[in-house]
Amino acid sequence: MTVGLRDRERAALDRAVALAARGLGGTSPNPAVGCVVLDAAGDVVGEGWHARAGGPHAEVVALREAGERARGGTAVVTLEPCDHTGRTGPCSRALLAAGVARVVVGVPDPTPQAAGGAGTLAAAGVDVVRAGPEDARGALRVNESWLLAQRLGRPHVTWKYAATLDGRSAAADGTSRWITSSASRADAHLLRARSDAVVVGVGTVLADDPSLTVRDLPPTGDDVADAELATRAPLRVVLDADGRTPPGAAVRRGSGPGAGECLVLTAGDVGRGPRGGVDLHGALAALHARGVRSVMLEGGPRLAGAFLDAGLVDRVRGYLAPALLGQGTAAVVTAVTGASMDAVARLEVDDVVRVGPDLRVDLVPVR
Ligand SMILES: NC(=O)c1ccc[n+]([C@@H]2O[C@H](COP(=O)([O-])OP(=O)(O)OC[C@H]3O[C@@H](n4cnc5c(N)ncnc54)[C@H](OP(=O)(O)O)[C@@H]3O)[C@@H](O)[C@H]2O)c1
């Protein structure tokens, strides 16, 4: 495999990442994959993305659009083409049949059953090129959840919270609606729509009675992606050791687009954790077994702290309002960190964006 992309391939890989992102929240337990086919002159002649498990792979969709124009051309794929016959045939075979001369791979496939596509293609005389670390960033990011789940055998966890600038996620009287702006809340719904499951603790259910549905999605600028996102209904999960979730709770109501199935996990289902509550490893294993690869943890502070203490937060998304409360609940309650600076949990900032009047900060824990 050689390294080094041409300019048009670099642009095609960026486009393939955007195509792949359309599948987020819809493909699990499969990865989200995008593919762009360039003809021999380097012009785009086909685009494809994987929409759902069991459906056609991105390469097959893009090759179908390209037809004969793929011959002698280049296929640019976010993830190494598969080499196995699952619910669909191997993409390596489809690429060979289409006569592509070159394949650009964003990220190698780490799964033993699907990997090997690059080798098969190279053995057949195709020039296989792997993107370097800088070029591969988008492809890595779009499949961050799936790649971590492959590696660790549990879903990827993004903890999302909203807080004032002084880190309060509820006022002293327990009220927490609304700390951040409607723009931030709509933005957070995009994250819900792209996640396989939304998780809260029973404390949040008892305090706020949230529905945890996907709604009020802001336009993303991609009409096809918007139509896909409107169909999403992530699993709604309550971690509730003793089954205190009321029968009439909003999280149990509704079904269809926007309102996913509700799953209340008790200690009886997944075991009790060392500090009470449900066992978080057991809860994540149960979700993984149901095909969940990406979890959006929506709190509250106690459950978020337990996830942090257990080393089970992989990404943090904070919406910070330009407001001060002075008192009230801290955004996170942990048992491990906080006693002294020796115990501080360090995070690395990945991205900062202004959303309406608020700041959106994406961070990853330093491990
Ligand atoms: N601003 C925000 O982003 C945001 C988000 C969510 C909530 N909130 C606010 O947070 C407040 C509620 O806080 P909270 O801390 O009580 O809510 P929480 O973290 O949602 O719920 C805590 C409860 O979850 C259960 N749980 C199950 N497994 C657990 C485990 N392994 N570790 C810890 N807890 C586990 C425990 O009850 P059992 O032992 O009975 O299972 C625990 O008491 C409300 O005022 C709400 O408005 C704010």
The ligand as an SDF file (V2000), in Angstrom:
LIG
                    3D

 48 52  0  0  0  0  0  0  0  0999 V2000
  -28.0030   20.7220   32.5870 N   0  0  0  0  0  0  0  0  0  0  0  0
  -27.9150   19.4810   32.1980 C   0  0  0  0  0  0  0  0  0  0  0  0
  -27.2440   19.1570   31.2250 O   0  0  0  0  0  0  0  0  0  0  0  0
  -28.6910   18.4390   32.9540 C   0  0  0  0  0  0  0  0  0  0  0  0
  -28.8440   17.1800   32.3810 C   0  0  0  0  0  0  0  0  0  0  0  0
  -29.5450   16.2270   33.1120 C   0  0  0  0  0  0  0  0  0  0  0  0
  -30.0440   16.5500   34.3670 C   0  0  0  0  0  0  0  0  0  0  0  0
  -29.8880   17.7850   34.8690 N   0  0  0  0  0  0  0  0  0  0  0  0
  -30.4020   18.1250   36.2060 C   0  0  0  0  0  0  0  0  0  0  0  0
  -29.8080   17.2280   37.1410 O   0  0  0  0  0  0  0  0  0  0  0  0
  -30.6820   17.0300   38.2300 C   0  0  0  0  0  0  0  0  0  0  0  0
  -30.7870   15.5430   38.5390 C   0  0  0  0  0  0  0  0  0  0  0  0
  -29.5280   15.1220   38.9760 O   0  0  0  0  0  0  0  0  0  0  0  0
  -29.1790   13.6410   39.3910 P   0  0  0  0  0  0  0  0  0  0  0  0
  -27.7220   13.6140   39.6100 O   0  0  0  0  0  0  0  0  0  0  0  0
  -30.0880   13.1740   40.4450 O   0  0  0  0  0  0  0  0  0  0  0  0
  -29.6200   12.8660   38.0420 O   0  0  0  0  0  0  0  0  0  0  0  0
  -29.0900   11.5540   37.3340 P   0  0  0  0  0  0  0  0  0  0  0  0
  -27.6220   11.5080   37.3250 O   0  0  0  0  0  0  0  0  0  0  0  0
  -29.8350   11.5030   36.0510 O   0  0  0  0  0  0  0  0  0  0  0  0
  -29.6720   10.3930   38.2360 O   0  0  0  0  0  0  0  0  0  0  0  0
  -28.9670    9.9030   39.3250 C   0  0  0  0  0  0  0  0  0  0  0  0
  -29.5670    8.5660   39.6610 C   0  0  0  0  0  0  0  0  0  0  0  0
  -29.2970    7.6350   38.6130 O   0  0  0  0  0  0  0  0  0  0  0  0
  -29.3130    6.3530   39.1580 C   0  0  0  0  0  0  0  0  0  0  0  0
  -28.1760    5.5570   38.7020 N   0  0  0  0  0  0  0  0  0  0  0  0
  -28.2430    4.3460   38.1140 C   0  0  0  0  0  0  0  0  0  0  0  0
  -27.0420    3.8480   37.9530 N   0  0  0  0  0  0  0  0  0  0  0  0
  -26.1540    4.7240   38.4380 C   0  0  0  0  0  0  0  0  0  0  0  0
  -24.7520    4.7150   38.5940 C   0  0  0  0  0  0  0  0  0  0  0  0
  -24.0010    3.6950   38.1860 N   0  0  0  0  0  0  0  0  0  0  0  0
  -24.1650    5.7770   39.1590 N   0  0  0  0  0  0  0  0  0  0  0  0
  -24.8970    6.8330   39.5700 C   0  0  0  0  0  0  0  0  0  0  0  0
  -26.2240    6.8900   39.4700 N   0  0  0  0  0  0  0  0  0  0  0  0
  -26.8730    5.8340   38.9240 C   0  0  0  0  0  0  0  0  0  0  0  0
  -29.2270    6.4990   40.6740 C   0  0  0  0  0  0  0  0  0  0  0  0
  -30.4970    6.1510   41.2240 O   0  0  0  0  0  0  0  0  0  0  0  0
  -30.7480    4.6160   41.6140 P   0  0  0  0  0  0  0  0  0  0  0  0
  -29.6760    4.2400   42.6000 O   0  0  0  0  0  0  0  0  0  0  0  0
  -32.1070    4.5960   42.1590 O   0  0  0  0  0  0  0  0  0  0  0  0
  -30.6330    3.8360   40.3490 O   0  0  0  0  0  0  0  0  0  0  0  0
  -28.9640    7.9750   40.8910 C   0  0  0  0  0  0  0  0  0  0  0  0
  -29.5580    8.4880   42.0410 O   0  0  0  0  0  0  0  0  0  0  0  0
  -32.0020   17.6550   37.8300 C   0  0  0  0  0  0  0  0  0  0  0  0
  -32.1300   18.8670   38.5240 O   0  0  0  0  0  0  0  0  0  0  0  0
  -31.8680   17.8870   36.3700 C   0  0  0  0  0  0  0  0  0  0  0  0
  -32.6060   19.0050   35.9430 O   0  0  0  0  0  0  0  0  0  0  0  0
  -29.2040   18.7310   34.1870 C   0  0  0  0  0  0  0  0  0  0  0  0
  1  2  1  0
  2  3  2  0
  2  4  1  0
  4  5  1  0
  4 48  2  0
  5  6  2  0
  6  7  1  0
  7  8  2  0
  8  9  1  0
  8 48  1  0
  9 10  1  0
  9 46  1  0
 10 11  1  0
 11 12  1  0
 11 44  1  0
 12 13  1  0
 13 14  1  0
 14 15  2  0
 14 16  1  0
 14 17  1  0
 17 18  1  0
 18 19  2  0
 18 20  1  0
 18 21  1  0
 21 22  1  0
 22 23  1  0
 23 24  1  0
 23 42  1  0
 24 25  1  0
 25 26  1  0
 25 36  1  0
 26 27  1  0
 26 35  1  0
 27 28  2  0
 28 29  1  0
 29 30  1  0
 29 35  2  0
 30 31  1  0
 30 32  2  0
 32 33  1  0
 33 34  2  0
 34 35  1  0
 36 37  1  0
 36 42  1  0
 37 38  1  0
 38 39  2  0
 38 40  1  0
 38 41  1  0
 42 43  1  0
 44 45  1  0
 44 46  1  0
 46 47  1  0
M  CHG  2   8   1  16  -1
M  END
$$$$
